[in-house]
């Protein structure tokens, strides 16, 4: 796919000039200066587009018959399988909001910008087929930073079998990324947020709060982050639960499903609003993060992290009581936990270990919430 006519946008003045001099974390975890990231030869939009397309042209796998025409023309051609519906989703990934140059390795930025968008496909029980990449970045980052970014993006593309079909690029002081994913789901089998029923059991996959704690550790760390730390890894390299979502949809075990991107308290509130119902959670049943050391636990409340921490990209789903026996305790090593029940009254409640019930306030990630 041809990436569109060349565009030129004046650099934004919002980026602080001091940021250009900050150390940038490389793929290997070494701190490199902006000069080292500057390409040796001045880049044009055409050369950057060639770099991106060449990076993905050597992929050894194909996306089946769904992408009839990929990179090389004015637009891609998508042909869904017979008897399937098309899933469309897009996601922003913005410097200063979702990641930081000086803290997040470029390959992790590449991996995560696609993985988080794919989580929406997983939440509907779908299969990803292709994606579009819109990328704005400064000239200083069209060399090594871009190479490492594309490396992480390419690994995610291969891992989750979702081919790059095109996109657009432009120049800007801060790095802005938008990913649009096209997927498929058998007709009539997409799992929505709006079909929960009173008495349904509420489930989550994995452990909640791990990515939020990983981010906090990363923010406080000096030097290179350890990718061997499972908490930091959960934040940098999330794994969308595609296989789980597809299995739950195929077996017809769930009434509703969505991904946990902004935090359980906020995302459950959205599910309840879409289904016009309420929910009561049991705090003792929520799978909490495991702390690697006692000192870390003293500074963080695991229940607060689980309720309000974002970026987990686990699945939140509901199942009728008569189908819960068909749900395993884990799926391909991912834990599945019943944490509450759908109620008729439109309110979110949390019952603690002493059976005391309180209102659960949505306090997850909200980019428009005023910081106090």
N, C-alpha and C positions, 0 to 999 in steps of 0.2 A: 504494500500500500504506500502510495506517495503521501508524505506527511503534511501536505497542504502548502499553500504559497508562503514564501518567507515572510516572517513577521518581525517587527522591531518595536519594542516597548522601552521607553526611557527607564533607566534604573530607578527603583523606588528610593525615596529619601528617608523611608522609615527605618531602614537598617542603620544601626549605629556605625559610624566610621571606625570606631575602635574594634569592632568585631572582625574586620578584615585582618587584623594583626594577631587575633587570638590563635592559640594552638588548635590544630584539627586532628582528631583521632583517626588514624588510618586503619585499614583492614587488619593488619597484623597487631594493632594495639599500640603502635608507636606514635608519638606526637610529631607532626610534620608542619612546617611553616607554609603559609599561603604561596610562597615563592616556589616551593617544591611541587605544589599542586598545579601551578600555572603551566599550561601546555607549552612545549618548546616552540611550536609554530602557531601563529595566530589562527584561531578556528573560525570557520564560517558556519552558518546554519546548515548548509548542504553537507559539510564535512562531519558535523555532529550527527546529522541524520544518518549518514553512511555508517558512522561508528555504531550507532544504536542498531540499525538494521543488520549490519554485518555480525554484531554480537549475537543475534538471535537466528541468523540464517543458517548457522552450523548445527542447530538443534537436531538431535538424532531421533526425536520422536515427532509424531504428528497428532493432530487433534481430531482424527477421523474425517468424516465427510462434512462436518458442520461449517467449517471455514472454507468456502469455495474459492475465495480469492483473498490473499493476505497482503503483505507489504509489497508495493510496486506499482500501485495505481492510485487514482484520486480517492478511492474509498475501498473498503473491504466488502466482500460479499459473504453473507451468512445464510446458510440454508439449514434450518432446524430439521431434525429427524421427523419422519412421519409419526403422527400421534403424540408429539411433544409440544409443549409450550415454551416460549422463550423467556428467560429471566434477564432483566436489565438492572444493573446497580452501578453506582459510582461513589467514589470516596476521595476526599481531600486528605493530603498529608503535607502539613505546612511547617516550615522551619520556624522555631520560636513558639509554636503551639503544640505540635505533635512530636517534634524532635529538635535537637540542638547540635549544631556543627561540632562544637568542642567536646561533646559527650558521646554522640551516637556514631559508631563506625559506618562508613558509607555503604558497605555491603548489607548491614542490618537495615539501613534506610530502604535499600532496594528490595530486600526480602519483605519487609513489613508493609510497604505501601501496597503490595499485591495481596499479601496474606490477609490483611484486614478487610479488603474489599471482597475476597473470596469467602470470608466468614458469613456474609449476607446470603451468598448462594447456598452455603451449608445449612443456614437457618430455614430455608424453604425446601430442603431435601433435594436440591438440584445438583447438577454436574456442570462445572465450568468448561467453557469451550475456547474463549479468546478474550483478549483485553486490549484496550487502547490506553496509551500513555501520553499524558500532557505534562511537559516538564519545562519549568523556567528556572534558570540558574545563572550565576555570574560567570564571566569569562574565566576567572581564576579557577573555576571548578569544572572546566570542560576537558581537563586532562586526566590526571590520576584519580581524582575524586569520582569523576564520571565512570572511569573504567571499573573501579571498585563497586560503585553503585550498580552498574549493569551486571557485574558478576553476581551480586546477591539477588538481583531481580531475575536473572536467568536461572539461578538455582531454584528459586521459588516457582518459576514458570514450568520447569521440568518436573519438580517434585509434585506439583498439583495438576500437571497436564493441562495447562492453560496457555495457549500460544499468543505471542504478541502479533497483532494484526495492523497496527499503525498508531497514529497519534499526532502530536504537534510539539514544537519547541519554541522557546523565545528566551531573551536575555533579561535578567532582573537581578538586583542586588541580593535579595533573599531567595532561598530555594523553595519553590512551590511545585507540588506534585499532585496530579489528579489521575486516578485510575478508573476506567470504565470497564466493567466485566460483563460479558455475555455468557449466559448459561442456558441449560435446558432442564426440563423436568417432564415426566410423562403427564399428558393432559389429564387434568382433574386431580392430580396427586400432590400438588404444591401444598406445603403446610403453612398456614397463615397464622397471624396473631389473634384473629377475631373469632375463634371457634371454641374457646374454653367453656366448659359447663360446670355448674355448681357441683361440688363433690370431687372434681378431678384432682388428682395428686400432682403436685408441683415437683419437678426434678431439675437438677443441674448436673452438668458433666464436670469432671476435674475438681480441682481445689480453687476456691475463690480468694482473691486478694494477693496472689503470687506475683502477678505482673506489676501491681501497684507498689508492692514492697521492693521488687526488683528495680523499679524506677527510682525509688527513694535511696536505695543503696548506691545506684549509679550516680545520682546527683551528689552524693556525699563522698564519693570515691575520688582519690587523687591518682592521676595517671591513667593507665589502661584498665578497662574493665575486664574482669575474668569471665570469659565465655563459658567456663566450666561451672560457674555458679548457676544452679538451676533457676534461681529467682531472676537473675539478670538475663539469662537465656530466654525465660518466658516473656520478658518484656521486649527484648530485642528481636527474637525470632518466634513469634506466635505461630501456632499450628491450627489453622481453621479445621473444625471437626466435620470435614466433608463426608468421609465414609460413614460416620455415625448418623449424620443428618439423612443421608441417602437410605441407610438401613432402616431408620425409624419410619421414614416416609413409605418405603417399599412394603414394610410389614404392617402398616396401618395401625401402629401402636399409640400414636399421639394425636391429640386434638389441636394443639397449638405449639408453635416453636418460634424462637427468636435467638439471636446471638447476644451474648453479654459483652458489650463493648464499652458502655458508660457506667457500669456498676449495677449490681442486683437491685438495689432500691429504686433506681431510675428506670431500668429496663422492665422490671416486673410491673411497675406502675403503668408503663405504656401498653404492655400486654393486657392488663386489666381494663384499661380505658378502651382498647380496641374490642374487647369481648364484652364490655359493659357488665363486669363482675368485680368481685373483690378477692382478697387473698389473706391467709394467715400463715405466717412462717414460724417454724420452731427453731429457735436460736441454737439449741443443742444439737440439731441435726445438720446444720449448715457445715459443709466441709471447709475447714479453715486452713490457712497456710501454716506450714511447719517451719519453725524458726531454727536456723542453723546454730544459733547460740543464745544463751539466756539473756545476755546483755542487749541483744537486738530486740528481743521480745519486750523488755522493760520499757522501750521507747515507742512501741506500736501496739495498738489494740487489734488483735487478729479478727475479732468480730466486726469492728469498724472497717477494716480493710476489705473483708468479704462482702459487706453490705454496700459499701460506697466506692470501693476501688474500681477503676476501669481497666481496659486493655487486656482482659483475660481471654476474650474471644472463645469462651466456652458456650455451650448451648443451654438455654433455659426452655423447658418444655413441660407440657401437661399431658397426663394419661388418665383414661377412665379407670376407676378402681378395679373393674373386672379384668383389665389387661395388665395390671402391674405385675402379676405373676409371670408374665412373658418377658419382662424386662430383666436382663442380667444385672449383677452387681457391678460389672465392668464390661466395656466393649473395647477390644483390642488394646487392653491395658489402660483405658481411660475409665475412671471411676464414675458410676452413675448413682446419684443420691437423691432420695425423696426428702424434701425439706419443708413441705407444707401442703396446704389444701386450698382449693378455690372455694370462695364463699359467695353467697348471694348479695350481701350488702356491699356496696361499692366503697370499700375502705381497705387500706393496707395495715395489717396488724402483725405484731411480733410478740410471741410468747417466750418468756425466758425460762430458765431451769427451775424457777420457783413457781411456775404457772401464772406469773403476773403478765398481763397483756397490755401492750402500749401501742400507740400509733407509730407506724413506720414512715418517716419522712424521706422523700426522694432527695438524696444528697450526693448523687453520683456526678460524673463529669457533665458540665454544661458550659460551653464556650461563651455564653452570654450572661452567665451569672457574675454579678459584681463581686470582686474579691475584697474581703474586709481586712 
